[in-house]
Amino acid sequence: MSLFRRSPKVSPEDIERNHQMLESLPLVEAPDAVWKSIERSLDQQRPASMATWKWALAAVVIVVSSASIYWVASQQKPTVGWNVARVSGAPMVNDRLIHTEGRVSAGQWIETDASSSAKVKVGEIGSVEVAPNTRIQVVTTKQTEHRLALARGEIHAVISAPPKLFFVDTAAGTAVDLGCAYSLKASEDGSGVLSVTVGWVSFQTHGVESLVPAGASCRIRKPGGPGVPYFPAVPYFDDASPALKEAVDEFGLTKTSNLDVILKEARKRDTLTLWHLLSRVDADDRAKVADRMIDLTPLPSFLSRDLVLKGDSNTLSRWKDELMWTW
Amino acid sequence: MARVYRIRHSEGMNKVLQRLQVAQEQISSAGKKPRGQSVSCAVTETCESAPNPVDRPVEREDIVGIVEACRTGDREAFRALYDIHKDKVYSIALYFFHGDTTVASDVTQQVFLKLMTSIQHFRGDSEFSTWLHRMVVNACVDSSRRKKSAPAVFDPAKLEMFANKASQEDDLARAQMTNSVRAAISALPPQFRIAILLKHFEDFSYEQMAEALHCSLGTVGSRLSRGHKLLAERLKEFAGGRR
């Protein structure tokens, strides 16, 4: 599955041609009359007299204050909780058995044993299935932030919402929903795997982001502490070669030897993996990775190889936007 | 794809940029880290000694300072903000509404009036341009709804009208291509059209587009993919028609 799963295929050549033709589309200057109209409207909003102004201000203050209080309350105050339903066995919410349905609030834990599972309705944005042998806490239930903390076990999330409304913390980092469906497995030591079935998930560890699209997975692991080499999660497509997947999983433990395997095994769409490696390897290896990527899919004419090698974040981001068409 | 649109600095914008620059220098020389609040206060002061920042690129820090000043009701700062963004906002609205200059002007006006009244709510947790273009998208959608009784359709006459103005000095082939692109954009369904226009004029990342369009990353990808597919087909038709 790719980013454009249900979309008609569009070739990179067509996109490049479109971009070139779009270059002819000029920026049109806004007429002066627009600013004059804006100024007139702003002037009309000024009061006729000080007395009127004061009354109007008072009214505005009251209305705005009331609206703000209501808004802040509705945004910041956690909702009463989320519905949680038993799927099998005897799931618990804070040691309380869920027979059929119950509620779970911020701060409470959901726990399943080997024979039980549950389903949580995440506000109005989706649901999370809690697999057997899982312990998970509901951290935040705001409309602007739905957050869980997975201590151990496995969840399957299906979220239909704008990006960055649903988060799952693990010992290794945080999975940030970008509008998707995914499974996340984590053990108490922080190791685990994130597998995305629809859309995209961003996995963030110590400020480093891994973007995982549909049809791809990434191994997660907890940083080992000072002095212990750590390489943040690198995603790969599930249909990549077993050798590539194994090499990526072990990357960072036996770094250089595995990089050669990854580069050799990479296909065009495995630029997903290579793009993530670009910002995680040292300068010498970055050149090898970049050149293999350019072999697989030409560097767009508006990007510079030198800036790629310097690890320029803007260049890497723009290259990613172009590569996403092939992922 | 790299697009650099030169922003013509108005006198007002230069004044605001000068003040910001002086304020930042004063703060730096006082050993303080520049902060929006301090810059905002200084924006309302005048200074003749500052170097002329004409044609200096508008930096992100400038925008932060200008936005802070707008929060205090500084009309000059608002004008500067308008000058920085007006042409992109107007162009997106113009191409979105098939070359209808009246609607594009109306949308531009709505967006900046809304910006003036709601800038207090800008929390700075997203880029200012992303926040602004969220309003552009909303204004385009609202205007489309209002125009539903008289649906906006591809009107070659309107497109030609503003196309010719902009292309007077172009050679014929280039002008023809530009008109073809305008017409092809105009023929796209609205949700694909706005995605293509945002990507083209603002060069937003997918994440920024998802915020501006209030949809998921996958939906952004899907709309761009479908948009490009249709655009490519239309442009091939135009190319075929010219032969």
Chai-1 contact restraints between the chains, C-beta under 6 A:
chainA,res_idxA,chainB,res_idxB,connection_type,confidence,min_distance_angstrom,max_distance_angstrom,comment,restraint_id
A,L3,B,G221,contact,1.0,0.0,6.0,A-B,restraint_1
A,F4,B,G221,contact,1.0,0.0,6.0,A-B,restraint_2
A,F4,B,S222,contact,1.0,0.0,6.0,A-B,restraint_3
A,F4,B,S225,contact,1.0,0.0,6.0,A-B,restraint_4
A,S7,B,S222,contact,1.0,0.0,6.0,A-B,restraint_5
A,S7,B,S225,contact,1.0,0.0,6.0,A-B,restraint_6
A,S7,B,R226,contact,1.0,0.0,6.0,A-B,restraint_7
A,P8,B,K229,contact,1.0,0.0,6.0,A-B,restraint_8
A,V10,B,S225,contact,1.0,0.0,6.0,A-B,restraint_9
A,V10,B,H228,contact,1.0,0.0,6.0,A-B,restraint_10
A,V10,B,K229,contact,1.0,0.0,6.0,A-B,restraint_11
A,D14,B,A232,contact,1.0,0.0,6.0,A-B,restraint_12
A,I15,B,H228,contact,1.0,0.0,6.0,A-B,restraint_13
A,N18,B,H228,contact,1.0,0.0,6.0,A-B,restraint_14
A,N18,B,L231,contact,1.0,0.0,6.0,A-B,restraint_15
A,N18,B,A232,contact,1.0,0.0,6.0,A-B,restraint_16
A,H19,B,M1,contact,1.0,0.0,6.0,A-B,restraint_17
A,M21,B,V181,contact,1.0,0.0,6.0,A-B,restraint_18
A,M21,B,L235,contact,1.0,0.0,6.0,A-B,restraint_19
A,L22,B,H200,contact,1.0,0.0,6.0,A-B,restraint_20
A,S24,B,M177,contact,1.0,0.0,6.0,A-B,restraint_21
A,S24,B,T178,contact,1.0,0.0,6.0,A-B,restraint_22
A,S24,B,V181,contact,1.0,0.0,6.0,A-B,restraint_23
A,L25,B,V181,contact,1.0,0.0,6.0,A-B,restraint_24
A,P26,B,A166,contact,1.0,0.0,6.0,A-B,restraint_25
A,L27,B,Y5,contact,1.0,0.0,6.0,A-B,restraint_26
A,L27,B,D87,contact,1.0,0.0,6.0,A-B,restraint_27
A,L27,B,S91,contact,1.0,0.0,6.0,A-B,restraint_28
A,V28,B,S91,contact,1.0,0.0,6.0,A-B,restraint_29
A,V28,B,L94,contact,1.0,0.0,6.0,A-B,restraint_30
A,E29,B,D87,contact,1.0,0.0,6.0,A-B,restraint_31
A,A30,B,K86,contact,1.0,0.0,6.0,A-B,restraint_32
A,A30,B,D87,contact,1.0,0.0,6.0,A-B,restraint_33
A,A30,B,Y90,contact,1.0,0.0,6.0,A-B,restraint_34
A,A30,B,T108,contact,1.0,0.0,6.0,A-B,restraint_35
A,V34,B,S105,contact,1.0,0.0,6.0,A-B,restraint_36
A,V34,B,T108,contact,1.0,0.0,6.0,A-B,restraint_37
A,V34,B,Q109,contact,1.0,0.0,6.0,A-B,restraint_38
A,S37,B,Q109,contact,1.0,0.0,6.0,A-B,restraint_39
A,I38,B,Q109,contact,1.0,0.0,6.0,A-B,restraint_40
A,I38,B,F112,contact,1.0,0.0,6.0,A-B,restraint_41
A,S41,B,L113,contact,1.0,0.0,6.0,A-B,restraint_42
A,P162,B,H214,contact,1.0,0.0,6.0,A-B,restraint_43
A,P163,B,A210,contact,1.0,0.0,6.0,A-B,restraint_44
A,P163,B,L217,contact,1.0,0.0,6.0,A-B,restraint_45
A,L178,B,L217,contact,1.0,0.0,6.0,A-B,restraint_46
A,G179,B,S216,contact,1.0,0.0,6.0,A-B,restraint_47
A,G179,B,L217,contact,1.0,0.0,6.0,A-B,restraint_48
A,G179,B,G218,contact,1.0,0.0,6.0,A-B,restraint_49
A,G199,B,S216,contact,1.0,0.0,6.0,A-B,restraint_50
A,G199,B,G218,contact,1.0,0.0,6.0,A-B,restraint_51
A,W200,B,L217,contact,1.0,0.0,6.0,A-B,restraint_52
A,F302,B,M1,contact,1.0,0.0,6.0,A-B,restraint_53
A,F302,B,A2,contact,1.0,0.0,6.0,A-B,restraint_54
A,S317,B,S205,contact,1.0,0.0,6.0,A-B,restraint_55
